[in-house]
């Protein structure tokens, strides 16, 4: 029976991806529940451990309390391991173990890896994994090295080096966990630290496939349509998001109002970058105006890019939907960008993902409002979007959430990281080829 179940799982890549992430979360929760993981030597409780493990494994960043003060060195190490595995993907770790043990990676494992990496072919999947891991180590290593020049003088050699490694990994994996105690509020006007963290977030959020494409083509005109859309959309969202936050928060004394012009620009664009599922903040999120908070929600929901460490709807999905709407308004039959037609299957999947994403956010918000007795509804909506997009930004309500709400948020983070569409495809059965075609019916729209 067990053998048959395992074989059935191997034939269902989307489901096995979900199961592997769930297993990682469970192991992390069990370890974080130990008294050894807590700073005060007492267990934090299984629900809190599960919430933290879900947040770390799904590279979100929502926390039950100050990470530095809540967890021991062992607890912080478990959180960091969950972030790294969750950022790269569980199947990437399994592949690395296979390579270390010099075992052959079979066809079923390659299919699962293909699903996780969002590639269209099995060719070179193992080579891609090797490159991904080396690239990750290199970027995180450089990030930690650069951060150490600022953090070691402040915190000392041992602590400064540890903080540099932790935040380099957390930023690249778009996790948002910090050991400073107040995210990046202490460094909100520090151009050096902000630029390093922003660079790590952007690099982690674009997707490894884009870097391969850039390396091989070496010209924007020769890049694939996917890479062009990812780069253009990411740049546009960062620029217009930063500009909107700068204008809307310019006179707010609790955020940008009392800062210099240079600091205002830096802080506004940092928030625009980090809203793309990274979770760090250099201004008090709960003090931002409602309209700029809506801008943040919009950026969070879109998120990063496919095949990256980021979550959310994804930039390519958003762009496909936008281009389809524009083509429909203009009366165009085909959706075309950069002289390339976007296929109907891609368009259909984009709208499916959008609908599932919106539905999941609304359902999460509904349950949170229900369990929290209708208090702070806007803050709860913000929390729901942050959890779905695996961002980790909060309007300072996460620690005060009820047990039921924490469980709901944990499930939302899991679905947001694995992908609701992936889960739906994994649980559902493959549709049989339709042999009968029915007559078309008329429906009045609008």
Order of alpha helices (4+ residues) and beta strands (2+ residues): alpha-alpha-alpha-alpha-alpha-alpha-alpha-alpha-alpha-alpha-alpha-alpha-alpha-alpha-alpha-beta-beta-alpha-alpha-alpha-alpha
